[in-house]
Structure formats: structure tokens, C-alpha cells
Amino acid sequence: MRYEFLSDAWFDKVEQMVAAAGDLQIPAAMKSVAVNVTITGTGQDANGERQLFMKDGLFVRGHQDAPTTLTLAVDLARRIFIEADAAAGVQAFLEGHIKVDGDLAQLVAMQTVEPSEPQKQLTQQIAAVTA
């Protein structure tokens, strides 16, 4: 079964997959990154946005205490986070399609760390269930 990207059902499924994945061998540099992400154009909330918090290379629903907030469109978020297209993220940032509030070093740290093999496998599994 496939789930609409960022829907509550999608988050529920992703949480199950993360729990089942075991040790993701998250690189130390990635563990130090805490970023709030606001994704626009989702239709999920009343204002058409979905708020996420990224820590330890994983997303959870809602914003938390973080030094950085990114704002980007849902189609770009899908390319970066589901399709694992890091180049799309860099290009979008350079073109001004990603708004960054706060500590830019957090964003740079995200782009310079290579995910572990278990993280890459989990990303592929998540992509397979994302509509």
C-alpha cells in the first residue's frame, strides 16, 4: 500500500518502518543536526503547510526547539527527502527556493554528511510506500 506524502497515515507507516529498521548507524555529524522544516503546498494543515522536526537524520511531526528552520515547497521536499536528490536541494538553495531562518551551519552540515547504508535502505523503503 502507498501513502500520501506527509499525511498522518504516511507518518504512521514511516514510524513503523523506522522502529523495525533497528540500528541505522547514523553518522555522528548527522546526529548533531536539529532542524525544523516547514513544507508548503501540502494541503495537510489549515494553512496548507506541514511542520516537521529533523533530528538524528529522522523526521517527526511538528516543530521543536531547533536553531534552524527551513521552508520549502512540497514537490522539492519530495525530491530531497524521498528521492534522496541532494543536488536538487543545493540547487534550490542557490536559486532561493529554500528559505533558511537561523543557523545556516545546520543546513551545511546536512549536505556534507553521507547517510549510512541502513539509512539509504530505509529511504528506499519509504520511497516505495510513498504516493
C-alpha positions in Angstrom: 0.0 0.0 0.0 1.2 3.5 -0.8 0.5 6.6 1.4 0.2 10.2 0.5 3.5 12.0 1.3 3.3 13.8 4.7 -0.2 12.5 5.5 -0.8 11.2 9.0 -1.1 7.7 7.6 2.3 8.2 5.9 3.9 9.3 9.1 2.4 6.4 11.0 3.8 4.0 8.4 7.2 5.7 8.4 7.3 5.5 12.2 6.6 1.7 12.0 9.4 1.3 9.4 11.9 3.2 11.5 11.1 1.1 14.5 11.6 -2.1 12.5 14.8 -0.9 10.9 16.9 -1.3 14.0 20.3 0.4 14.2 20.5 2.9 11.4 24.2 3.7 12.1 23.6 7.4 11.9 26.8 9.3 11.4 27.9 11.4 14.4 27.8 14.7 12.4 24.2 14.0 11.4 23.2 13.3 15.0 24.2 16.9 15.9 21.8 18.4 13.4 18.4 19.7 14.6 16.3 21.5 12.0 12.6 22.5 11.8 11.2 22.1 8.4 8.1 23.9 7.1 6.7 22.3 3.9 4.3 24.5 1.9 1.6 23.5 -0.5 0.8 20.2 1.2 -2.9 20.8 2.0 -2.3 18.9 5.2 -2.9 21.7 7.7 -5.5 24.5 7.5 -2.8 26.9 6.2 -1.5 24.3 3.6 1.7 23.6 5.4 3.2 20.7 7.3 5.7 21.2 10.1 8.4 18.7 10.7 11.4 18.4 13.0 14.6 16.6 11.9 16.9 15.1 14.4 19.3 12.1 14.1 18.5 12.1 10.4 14.8 11.3 11.0 11.7 13.3 10.8 8.8 13.6 13.3 5.6 15.7 13.1 5.7 19.2 14.4 8.3 21.8 15.2 10.6 21.5 18.3 13.4 23.6 19.7 15.9 23.9 16.9 18.4 26.6 15.8 17.4 26.4 12.2 14.1 26.4 10.2 13.9 25.6 6.5 10.8 26.4 4.4 10.3 24.7 1.1 7.6 23.5 -1.3 6.2 20.0 -1.1 7.5 19.0 -4.5 11.0 20.0 -3.6 10.7 18.3 -0.2 9.8 15.0 -2.0 12.8 15.3 -4.3 15.2 15.9 -1.4 13.8 13.7 1.3 12.1 10.8 -0.5 14.0 10.6 -3.8 17.3 11.4 -1.9 18.3 14.0 -4.5 20.8 16.1 -2.6 21.8 18.0 -5.7 18.2 19.3 -6.0 18.5 20.7 -2.5 21.7 22.5 -3.2 20.4 23.9 -6.5 17.1 25.0 -4.9 19.0 26.8 -2.1 21.2 28.6 -4.6 18.2 29.7 -6.5 16.4 30.9 -3.4 13.7 28.2 -3.4 14.6 27.2 0.2 14.2 29.8 2.9 16.6 29.4 5.8 16.0 31.1 9.2 18.6 30.7 11.9 21.9 28.8 11.9 23.0 28.2 8.3 25.7 25.8 9.6 23.0 23.2 10.3 22.0 23.2 6.6 25.6 22.9 5.5 26.1 20.0 7.9 23.1 18.2 6.5 24.5 18.4 3.0 28.0 17.3 3.8 27.2 14.0 5.6 26.8 10.8 3.7 24.0 8.7 5.0 24.8 5.2 6.3 23.9 2.2 4.2 21.0 1.3 6.6 19.7 4.9 6.2 19.9 4.6 2.4 17.9 1.3 2.6 15.3 2.9 4.8 14.9 5.8 2.5 14.4 3.4 -0.4 11.7 1.6 1.6 10.0 4.8 2.5 10.0 5.9 -1.1 8.4 2.6 -2.1 5.4 3.3 0.1 5.1 7.0 -0.7 2.4 8.1 -3.1 
